């Protein structure tokens, strides 16, 4: 009974915490203030950086697998065509070179498919970003520059060049 009273009299962990921590624990929405939105020129420059960073080439692994598959297929076909007329290609050698040819063809096709699919996906992402960049550029061009009251035309600081003096 004494133990029960002691537990009932101790405050909970939330009540022992400082007031600020209790308020944060009970808050519903995060306390993050929205940052300033970047200007159109900044957004265009960020898109340019992202576009330049996209690699539309085939992955190195797909190229290597395609080359290995092509070499295996070539070696298997040349060996089979060379040994077949002499009746030296029977039994185990026939199975070995047939297997090498099939494996080479599989590697070649797999490398080509993976490489082209990966490059196509990267190209599609780049094209989408380029369309977004073009849209932002058009929007940036249509917005007029700020007007300064009382100034009709801003001075230009073009250097004058003297070509000849007589």
C-alpha positions in Angstrom: 0.0 0.0 0.0 2.8 2.3 0.8 4.4 1.6 -2.5 1.2 2.3 -4.3 1.0 5.8 -2.7 4.6 6.5 -3.6 4.0 5.7 -7.3 0.8 7.7 -7.3 2.5 10.8 -5.8 5.4 10.9 -8.3 4.9 13.1 -11.3 5.1 11.8 -14.8 8.1 12.3 -16.9 6.3 14.9 -19.0 5.4 16.9 -15.9 9.0 16.8 -14.8 10.3 18.2 -18.1 10.9 21.9 -18.5 7.9 23.9 -19.8 9.4 24.4 -23.3 9.9 20.7 -23.8 6.3 20.0 -22.7 5.1 22.5 -25.2 7.1 21.0 -28.0 5.9 17.5 -27.1 2.3 18.7 -27.2 2.6 20.7 -30.4 0.7 19.5 -33.4 2.5 21.2 -36.3 6.3 21.4 -36.8 7.9 24.7 -35.9 9.6 25.3 -39.2 9.4 28.7 -40.8 9.1 28.6 -44.6 12.2 29.9 -46.3 12.2 32.5 -49.0 11.3 31.2 -52.5 14.2 31.5 -54.9 14.0 33.9 -57.8 13.3 32.7 -61.4 16.9 33.3 -62.4 18.1 31.2 -59.5 15.7 28.4 -60.4 16.9 28.4 -64.0 20.5 28.2 -62.8 19.7 25.4 -60.4 18.0 23.5 -63.3 21.1 24.1 -65.5 23.3 22.6 -62.8 21.0 19.5 -62.5 20.9 19.1 -66.3 24.7 19.2 -66.6 24.9 16.6 -63.8 22.8 14.0 -65.6 24.8 11.3 -67.3 23.0 10.1 -70.4 25.7 7.6 -71.4 25.4 3.9 -71.0 26.5 2.5 -67.6 30.0 1.1 -67.7 28.8 -2.3 -66.4 26.4 -2.7 -69.3 29.1 -1.9 -71.8 31.5 -4.4 -70.2 28.9 -7.1 -70.1 28.0 -6.5 -73.8 31.6 -6.7 -74.8 32.2 -9.9 -72.9 29.1 -11.4 -74.3 30.1 -10.5 -77.8 33.6 -12.0 -77.4 32.1 -15.2 -76.0 29.6 -15.5 -78.8 32.3 -14.8 -81.4 34.8 -17.4 -79.9 32.1 -20.0 -79.6 30.8 -19.5 -83.2 34.3 -19.4 -84.8 35.4 -22.5 -82.9 32.2 -24.4 -83.7 32.4 -23.5 -87.4 36.1 -24.4 -87.5 35.8 -27.8 -85.8 32.5 -28.9 -87.3 33.7 -29.8 -90.8 36.4 -32.1 -89.3 33.9 -34.0 -87.1 36.0 -33.0 -84.0 33.0 -31.3 -82.4 31.0 -34.1 -80.8 29.8 -34.8 -77.2 31.3 -32.7 -74.5 33.1 -30.1 -76.7 29.8 -29.5 -78.6 28.0 -28.9 -75.3 30.8 -26.7 -74.1 30.9 -24.4 -77.1 27.1 -24.4 -77.5 26.8 -23.3 -73.8 29.5 -20.6 -74.4 27.6 -19.3 -77.4 24.3 -19.2 -75.6 25.8 -17.5 -72.6 27.6 -15.0 -74.8 24.4 -14.2 -76.6 22.5 -13.8 -73.3 25.2 -11.4 -72.0 25.3 -9.4 -75.2 21.5 -9.0 -75.3 21.3 -8.3 -71.5 24.0 -5.6 -71.7 22.4 -4.0 -74.7 18.9 -3.9 -73.1 20.1 -2.6 -69.7 22.4 0.0 -71.3 19.7 1.4 -73.6 17.0 1.4 -70.9 19.2 3.2 -68.5 20.3 5.8 -71.0 16.7 6.3 -72.2 15.5 6.9 -68.6 18.3 9.5 -68.0 17.6 11.1 -71.4 13.9 11.4 -70.5 14.7 13.0 -67.1 17.1 15.5 -68.8 14.5 16.4 -71.4 11.9 17.0 -68.7 14.3 19.3 -66.8 15.1 21.1 -70.1 11.4 21.7 -70.7 11.0 23.1 -67.2 14.0 25.3 -67.7 12.7 26.6 -71.0 9.3 27.3 -69.3 11.0 29.3 -66.5 13.1 31.2 -69.1 10.0 32.2 -71.0 8.4 33.3 -67.7 11.5 35.3 -66.8 11.6 37.0 -70.2 7.9 38.0 -69.9 8.3 39.6 -66.5 9.1 43.3 -67.0 12.1 44.9 -65.2 11.2 47.1 -62.3 10.3 50.7 -63.2 12.1 53.5 -61.4 9.8 56.5 -61.0 11.1 59.6 -62.7 13.6 57.8 -64.9 12.5 57.1 -68.5 15.7 55.5 -69.7 18.7 54.1 -67.8 22.1 55.4 -69.0 24.2 52.9 -70.9 27.9 52.8 -70.3 29.1 51.7 -73.7 32.7 52.8 -74.4 33.2 55.1 -77.3 36.0 54.1 -79.7 37.9 56.6 -81.7 38.8 55.0 -85.0 40.8 57.7 -86.6 41.7 61.3 -86.1 42.8 63.7 -88.9 
